[in-house]
Amino acid sequence: MTHDATERTDRQPRAVVVGGGLAGVTAALRLAEAGLGVTLLEGRPRLGGLVFSFRRGDLSVDNGQHVYLRCCTAYRWFLDRIDGARLAPLQDRLDVPVLDVGGPAGPRLGRIRRDALPVPLHLARGLAGYPHLSLAERASVGRAALALKKLDPADPALDGIDFATWLGRYGQSPRAVEALWDLIGVPTLNAPAAESSMGLAAMVFKTGLLSEPGAADIGWAHVPLGELHDTRAAKELDALGVRTVLRTKAERISRTDGGRWTVEVPGETLEADVVVLAVPQQETHGLLPEGALDDPDRLLDIGTAPILNLHVVYGRKVLKRPFFTALGSPVQWVFDRTESSGLTGGGQYLAVSQSAAQDEIDEPVAALRAKYLPEMERLLPAARGAGVRDFFVTRERTATFAPAPGVGRLRPGARTRARGLYLAGAWTATGWPATMEGAVRSGLSAAGAALSTLGRRHDHPLQEAA
């Protein structure tokens, strides 16, 4: 149910959402759908948070490669809500090309894929034919997967240990960790197994690989991310009458004598019945009024982890596949972004996504170019002599929260101790790692909590989370 802005009255509850990333946009959509008058504040000149696009000459460039899985029901809801699902399609069936260039026999291509059999048999044939593990390692992976399936990711005990320790208990060799567990875990968690909470790892692998046959099928935007998270999101917000204010940060939040909220921004003070803080944990800490959380300093203990993206424009086509991942190389995942970027002239634009990039996030562009262009030629022989039209780097130093053991007890829920004040963001207690899915889920949770407090009837769009 939507309400035209012209129908609003002074008695209409008002909401201010601070932060225009996926979490904030989601919360604003849901609150406006329920009939609240919503103002959305965003400090940047666009919506989308850390998932955005920009122009570089004639190219439309995503700041980094972002994918989602079929099990990401909240993000899929979001795509449907902004009429963008067809622009970010899913694979018909999980199929990940894995190129190993570290073996003595030379480069070898394998695949992680599934078939239509029931869980866990849907992965059995693909695992049996995966050439980057020995027969014994494949068998041990199967045993560990069955053990994972029995775990409850929400068990607090799992949050206290690291994923590598658990894998060691189940006989996973260093090669198995490299060629399978970290191959999937590093880009999903933004940390290697040794630095990842077992609870979060269990959630990723149990939900993504062991919940239903198609859960891990991969989807990604075939248009610039800004088309989805900014342009289309803004259109839906406008249609609901949301007032979106860009280039504007909240400076102070406080209670009025009447129990409402004031949000101070440069040159204006906004009054609201509901405030949703959908900004990073450090910024949230700075805005929280006294008493809103029992121990607000815990937010400062939630660390961050970087992601580095390398962008290479070749003079000709050098990769036939839409993406691949590599072993035996510092290169992690490579995606073809030629079509979505608008590149013309017969060249090819590849994006190299490097998660958990603490050691390289501040490396000069020249050093990264000297390291990675030869690696790309080693992985892709067609790149030799292709000519490099452009090489540039995007860096997100605080791309995600760090999924370290113990982080679960630091992540707050949507509700605070202050009536009418709610928290959203992938770093809150969604049960998910820092993903687009987690961000959308947090926005749904914050909006749902606010509407419940206001006594507004609402249906949760995700049946399993209702």
NORPE-V200606 format. One record per residue. N is the residue number from 1. SS is DSSP state (hx for helix, st for strand, lp for the rest). OMEGA is omega in whole degrees, 0 to 359 (999 if undefined). Layout:
((N	SS	OMEGA) (N	SS	OMEGA))
This chain:
((1	lp	180) (2	lp	182) (3	lp	177) (4	lp	183) (5	hx	183) (6	hx	182) (7	hx	187) (8	lp	180) (9	lp	180) (10	lp	182) (11	lp	181) (12	lp	176) (13	lp	181) (14	st	178) (15	st	171) (16	st	176) (17	st	182) (18	st	180) (19	lp	184) (20	lp	170) (21	lp	182) (22	hx	179) (23	hx	181) (24	hx	178) (25	hx	178) (26	hx	180) (27	hx	180) (28	hx	178) (29	hx	184) (30	hx	180) (31	hx	179) (32	hx	177) (33	hx	180) (34	lp	174) (35	lp	177) (36	lp	171) (37	st	192) (38	st	168) (39	st	180) (40	st	181) (41	st	178) (42	lp	183) (43	lp	180) (44	lp	178) (45	lp	182) (46	lp	174) (47	lp	176) (48	lp	179) (49	lp	182) (50	lp	181) (51	lp	192) (52	lp	178) (53	st	174) (54	st	180) (55	st	171) (56	st	187) (57	lp	179) (58	lp	183) (59	st	167) (60	st	191) (61	st	169) (62	st	180) (63	lp	176) (64	lp	178) (65	lp	179) (66	lp	177) (67	st	174) (68	st	181) (69	st	179) (70	lp	179) (71	lp	180) (72	lp	188) (73	hx	180) (74	hx	179) (75	hx	176) (76	hx	173) (77	hx	181) (78	hx	179) (79	hx	177) (80	hx	184) (81	hx	179) (82	lp	179) (83	lp	183) (84	lp	186) (85	hx	182) (86	hx	181) (87	hx	178) (88	lp	187) (89	lp	176) (90	st	168) (91	lp	172) (92	lp	182) (93	lp	181) (94	lp	178) (95	st	182) (96	st	174) (97	st	181) (98	st	183) (99	st	179) (100	st	178) (101	lp	184) (102	lp	184) (103	lp	181) (104	lp	182) (105	lp	180) (106	lp	183) (107	lp	179) (108	st	182) (109	st	173) (110	st	181) (111	st	167) (112	st	183) (113	st	182) (114	lp	173) (115	lp	189) (116	lp	180) (117	lp	179) (118	lp	174) (119	lp	0) (120	lp	182) (121	hx	182) (122	hx	180) (123	hx	189) (124	hx	183) (125	hx	178) (126	hx	179) (127	hx	181) (128	hx	181) (129	lp	182) (130	lp	191) (131	lp	186) (132	lp	175) (133	lp	176) (134	lp	178) (135	hx	179) (136	hx	179) (137	hx	178) (138	hx	179) (139	hx	181) (140	hx	176) (141	hx	178) (142	hx	179) (143	hx	179) (144	hx	179) (145	hx	178) (146	hx	177) (147	hx	178) (148	hx	183) (149	hx	182) (150	lp	185) (151	lp	170) (152	lp	183) (153	lp	180) (154	lp	179) (155	lp	182) (156	hx	180) (157	hx	180) (158	hx	179) (159	hx	185) (160	lp	179) (161	lp	180) (162	st	185) (163	hx	181) (164	hx	178) (165	hx	179) (166	hx	179) (167	hx	177) (168	hx	178) (169	hx	182) (170	lp	168) (171	lp	180) (172	lp	181) (173	lp	174) (174	hx	178) (175	hx	178) (176	hx	178) (177	hx	182) (178	hx	191) (179	hx	179) (180	hx	188) (181	hx	178) (182	hx	178) (183	hx	178) (184	hx	187) (185	hx	184) (186	hx	179) (187	hx	181) (188	hx	182) (189	hx	187) (190	lp	176) (191	lp	173) (192	lp	185) (193	hx	183) (194	hx	183) (195	hx	185) (196	lp	173) (197	st	178) (198	hx	178) (199	hx	179) (200	hx	178) (201	hx	179) (202	hx	178) (203	hx	182) (204	hx	187) (205	hx	180) (206	hx	181) (207	hx	186) (208	hx	186) (209	hx	191) (210	hx	180) (211	lp	177) (212	lp	188) (213	lp	185) (214	lp	189) (215	lp	186) (216	lp	175) (217	lp	190) (218	st	173) (219	st	177) (220	st	183) (221	lp	175) (222	lp	173) (223	lp	175) (224	lp	180) (225	hx	178) (226	hx	177) (227	hx	180) (228	hx	193) (229	hx	177) (230	hx	188) (231	hx	183) (232	hx	177) (233	hx	180) (234	hx	179) (235	hx	179) (236	hx	177) (237	hx	179) (238	hx	182) (239	hx	179) (240	lp	180) (241	lp	178) (242	lp	174) (243	st	181) (244	st	183) (245	st	181) (246	lp	180) (247	lp	183) (248	lp	179) (249	lp	172) (250	st	181) (251	st	183) (252	st	177) (253	st	181) (254	st	178) (255	st	173) (256	lp	178) (257	lp	180) (258	lp	177) (259	lp	175) (260	lp	182) (261	st	169) (262	st	176) (263	st	182) (264	st	174) (265	st	181) (266	lp	175) (267	lp	184) (268	st	172) (269	st	182) (270	st	175) (271	st	183) (272	st	171) (273	lp	184) (274	st	172) (275	st	174) (276	st	175) (277	st	182) (278	lp	180) (279	lp	181) (280	lp	188) (281	hx	180) (282	hx	179) (283	hx	176) (284	hx	179) (285	hx	181) (286	hx	182) (287	hx	185) (288	lp	173) (289	lp	182) (290	lp	177) (291	lp	182) (292	lp	175) (293	lp	180) (294	lp	182) (295	lp	185) (296	hx	181) (297	hx	175) (298	hx	179) (299	hx	181) (300	hx	178) (301	hx	175) (302	lp	184) (303	lp	178) (304	st	180) (305	st	185) (306	st	170) (307	st	180) (308	st	176) (309	st	178) (310	st	184) (311	st	184) (312	st	176) (313	st	181) (314	st	181) (315	lp	178) (316	lp	180) (317	lp	182) (318	lp	182) (319	lp	181) (320	lp	184) (321	lp	177) (322	lp	177) (323	st	171) (324	st	174) (325	st	190) (326	st	170) (327	st	180) (328	lp	182) (329	lp	173) (330	lp	177) (331	lp	180) (332	lp	182) (333	st	181) (334	st	181) (335	st	174) (336	st	181) (337	lp	186) (338	hx	186) (339	hx	184) (340	hx	182) (341	hx	184) (342	lp	180) (343	lp	176) (344	lp	175) (345	lp	173) (346	lp	178) (347	lp	177) (348	st	181) (349	st	179) (350	st	175) (351	st	180) (352	st	184) (353	st	184) (354	st	180) (355	st	179) (356	lp	191) (357	lp	183) (358	lp	185) (359	lp	185) (360	lp	190) (361	lp	181) (362	lp	178) (363	lp	177) (364	lp	180) (365	hx	182) (366	hx	179) (367	hx	178) (368	hx	178) (369	hx	181) (370	hx	181) (371	hx	192) (372	hx	178) (373	hx	174) (374	hx	177) (375	hx	178) (376	hx	177) (377	hx	177) (378	hx	179) (379	hx	185) (380	lp	181) (381	hx	180) (382	hx	179) (383	hx	180) (384	lp	180) (385	lp	182) (386	lp	184) (387	lp	180) (388	st	180) (389	st	183) (390	st	173) (391	st	178) (392	st	190) (393	st	168) (394	st	185) (395	st	171) (396	st	186) (397	st	177) (398	st	186) (399	st	183) (400	st	167) (401	st	180) (402	lp	184) (403	lp	187) (404	lp	174) (405	lp	181) (406	lp	183) (407	hx	183) (408	hx	182) (409	hx	180) (410	hx	187) (411	lp	182) (412	lp	174) (413	lp	182) (414	lp	184) (415	st	171) (416	lp	178) (417	lp	181) (418	lp	181) (419	lp	178) (420	lp	180) (421	st	186) (422	st	182) (423	st	175) (424	lp	183) (425	lp	181) (426	lp	181) (427	lp	178) (428	lp	190) (429	lp	179) (430	lp	189) (431	lp	181) (432	lp	169) (433	lp	185) (434	lp	182) (435	lp	173) (436	hx	177) (437	hx	180) (438	hx	179) (439	hx	180) (440	hx	179) (441	hx	181) (442	hx	177) (443	hx	176) (444	hx	181) (445	hx	181) (446	hx	180) (447	hx	179) (448	hx	179) (449	hx	180) (450	hx	181) (451	hx	177) (452	hx	179) (453	hx	179) (454	lp	182) (455	lp	180) (456	lp	176) (457	lp	178) (458	lp	176) (459	lp	176) (460	lp	184) (461	lp	179) (462	lp	187) (463	hx	184) (464	hx	181) (465	hx	185) (466	lp	999))
